[in-house]
Amino acid sequence: MGAYSTSPTRAVSRGDSVATESGRTAWSITARIAAWLIFLGGVVGAVLGIAGLRVEITVAGLILACTAGLVLLKLRADGHRPA
C-alpha cells in the first residue's frame, strides 16, 4: 500500500503541472498546426513537382512531407503519455 501513497513533493509537483498545462497545450497546438502546414506544403510541392516533371521539387516536397509526418507521429505519441 505504501507504493501507492503520494509523497509531499509529488503533491507539490502535481499542482505545478496543472499550472503549466495550459502552456504545454498551447505549444502542442502550435506545433501540430505548423507540422500540418509543412506536411500539406510538402505534399502539394511533391504533386506540383510530379506534374511539372521536376525531380528536385518532387524530392524536396517528399522530404518535407515525410519529416513533418514523423514530427506529427511524435507529437501524437507524446500526447498519449500520462503527465
C-alpha positions in Angstrom: 0.0 0.0 0.0 2.9 2.3 0.6 3.8 2.3 -3.1 0.6 4.0 -3.9 0.8 6.8 -1.4 1.6 10.3 -2.6 4.7 12.0 -1.2 4.6 15.7 -0.3 7.0 16.6 -3.1 4.8 14.7 -5.6 1.7 16.6 -4.5 3.5 19.9 -5.0 4.8 18.9 -8.4 1.3 17.9 -9.4 0.0 21.3 -8.5 2.7 22.9 -10.6 1.9 20.7 -13.6 -1.7 21.9 -13.6 -0.4 25.5 -13.8 1.9 24.7 -16.7 -0.7 22.5 -18.5 -2.1 25.4 -20.5 1.4 26.5 -21.6 2.2 23.0 -22.7 -1.2 22.7 -24.5 -0.7 26.0 -26.4 2.8 24.8 -27.5 1.4 21.4 -28.6 -1.4 23.1 -30.6 1.0 25.5 -32.3 3.4 22.6 -33.1 0.7 20.5 -34.6 -0.6 23.3 -36.7 2.9 24.1 -38.0 3.6 20.4 -38.7 0.3 20.0 -40.6 1.0 23.1 -42.7 4.5 21.8 -43.5 3.1 18.4 -44.3 0.5 19.7 -46.6 3.0 22.0 -48.3 5.3 19.1 -48.9 2.5 17.0 -50.4 1.5 19.9 -52.6 5.1 20.5 -53.6 5.5 16.8 -54.5 2.4 16.8 -56.6 3.4 20.0 -58.4 6.9 18.6 -59.0 5.4 15.4 -60.4 3.0 17.4 -62.6 5.9 19.6 -63.9 8.3 16.7 -64.2 10.7 18.4 -61.8 12.7 15.9 -59.8 14.2 18.4 -57.4 10.9 19.9 -56.4 9.3 16.4 -56.0 12.2 15.2 -53.8 12.1 18.3 -51.7 8.3 18.0 -51.2 8.6 14.4 -50.3 11.3 15.1 -47.8 9.2 17.9 -46.2 6.1 15.7 -46.1 8.0 12.7 -44.5 9.8 14.8 -41.9 6.6 16.6 -40.9 4.8 13.2 -40.8 7.4 11.9 -38.4 7.0 15.0 -36.2 3.2 14.6 -36.2 3.6 10.9 -35.1 6.0 12.0 -32.3 3.5 14.7 -31.1 0.8 12.1 -31.2 2.8 9.6 -29.1 3.7 12.4 -26.6 0.1 13.4 -26.3 -0.9 9.8 -25.2 1.7 9.7 -22.4 0.3 10.4 -19.0 1.5 13.6 -17.3 
